[in-house]
Amino acid sequence: MDDHELNRLLQDIESDCVERKQSISDGERICQAICAFANDLPNHKQAGVVFVGAADDGTGVGLPITDELLLTLSSMRSDGNILPLPTMTVQKRILHGCEMAVVLVEPSDAPPVRYKGVTWIRVGPRRARATTEEERRLAEKRRSKDLPYDLKPLASASKQDLDLELFQRVYLPSAVSPDVLEENNRSLEQQLAALRFTASEPPRYPTVTGLLVVGKMPSDMIPGAYVQFLRLDGLTLTDPIKNEHILHGPLLDILSRLDDLLEINIASAVDVTSGPTEIRHPDYPIVALQQLVRNAIMHRDYEMSNAPVRITWFDDRVEIQNPGGPFGQVTPENFGSAGITDYRNPHVAEAMRNLGYVQRFGIGIQLARKELAKNGNPELQFTVEPNYVLAVIRSRT
């Protein structure tokens, strides 16, 4: 950072990217601040700054910035108390005419970072111990930088668990242009690896994406890889069941069967008051239900939960629940906001797009809201929890 940017941050008393210390007498708090900036829970994706030799209002206190002081600050990185080791620099700078030590701490690629076993984060302009939910979000930030779970090869599976005829007949033509298919002479094994349905190196175990998209029975290897559809005759879970469906199989089959189920359960009221032509008003717009169901399948947590995606159809509403809370840059506060999206399962999302079940990424919720408003349904509601997301779609009255 140049002096102009540092001076701006030094004076910004509201910033959660800045900590000011008059001296290094309280090394514990400086280490906690380094830990918190390395965790970057707000996801600023920029360095946090500790100014040593500054008062709370940003003015200098005249602290002599000696080599010994700079060495003490530098040693906080590698003394074994902050793990994993943070990426940081320590510099002597002159700001507002006063010497200060400036510690720049980069966001860690492997959060959560702990100081003496405690995970520290920034909550506005102050430090705090991370809650269990905040630690989970930090762990998901780390996993999002690694290979995503949907590319993980499963050693318990083999090529025999993939429906190779479905792959060649349906998926391959949808994912690769006809010209490319005609020109290349790749073997089936090479085609599977190129589309990330098997590992790229021997032994070529099927990946999670390969099993989900063209597996003969994905739920044998990935226990939560199915959808439960329940139609109830009433308003509560204890009311009689009209019909129930447990949908297993490759995603292509599940998505196709879901479209049929949604269609046959939508009721339409006939309006004959507007003239000689009948106008039909569905209680739910099919596009909105499709978008929300597909979102649930795309974004659910296949790694940590064995629960299915659940669709519960009451007399006055439809509830769609998927295992797995917000991921990456998506938080409970910004969930559903236009332009804010992230992908727990990016390769499953890619496969659904190739199959024609996603037209554009990042607009599913906005499209559902638009269709519901156009149809006269109440506003879409979400419950966003650490371990699940629940969408409630209320019937058109």
Secondary structure as GFF3:
##gff-version 3
##sequence-region A 1 397
A	DSSP	alpha_helix	3	11	.	.	.	ID=ss1
A	DSSP	beta_strand	18	21	.	.	.	ID=ss2
A	DSSP	alpha_helix	27	39	.	.	.	ID=ss3
A	DSSP	beta_strand	48	52	.	.	.	ID=ss4
A	DSSP	alpha_helix	67	78	.	.	.	ID=ss5
A	DSSP	beta_strand	82	83	.	.	.	ID=ss6
A	DSSP	beta_strand	88	95	.	.	.	ID=ss7
A	DSSP	beta_strand	98	105	.	.	.	ID=ss8
A	DSSP	beta_strand	114	115	.	.	.	ID=ss9
A	DSSP	beta_strand	118	123	.	.	.	ID=ss10
A	DSSP	beta_strand	126	129	.	.	.	ID=ss11
A	DSSP	alpha_helix	132	145	.	.	.	ID=ss12
A	DSSP	three_ten_helix	149	151	.	.	.	ID=ss13
A	DSSP	three_ten_helix	159	161	.	.	.	ID=ss14
A	DSSP	alpha_helix	164	166	.	.	.	ID=ss15
A	DSSP	pi_helix	167	171	.	.	.	ID=ss16
A	DSSP	alpha_helix	172	175	.	.	.	ID=ss17
A	DSSP	alpha_helix	178	183	.	.	.	ID=ss18
A	DSSP	alpha_helix	188	194	.	.	.	ID=ss19
A	DSSP	alpha_helix	208	214	.	.	.	ID=ss20
A	DSSP	three_ten_helix	218	220	.	.	.	ID=ss21
A	DSSP	beta_strand	227	232	.	.	.	ID=ss22
A	DSSP	beta_strand	241	247	.	.	.	ID=ss23
A	DSSP	alpha_helix	251	265	.	.	.	ID=ss24
A	DSSP	beta_strand	268	271	.	.	.	ID=ss25
A	DSSP	beta_strand	279	282	.	.	.	ID=ss26
A	DSSP	alpha_helix	286	299	.	.	.	ID=ss27
A	DSSP	beta_strand	309	313	.	.	.	ID=ss28
A	DSSP	beta_strand	317	323	.	.	.	ID=ss29
A	DSSP	alpha_helix	346	354	.	.	.	ID=ss30
A	DSSP	alpha_helix	364	375	.	.	.	ID=ss31
A	DSSP	beta_strand	381	384	.	.	.	ID=ss32
A	DSSP	beta_strand	388	394	.	.	.	ID=ss33
###
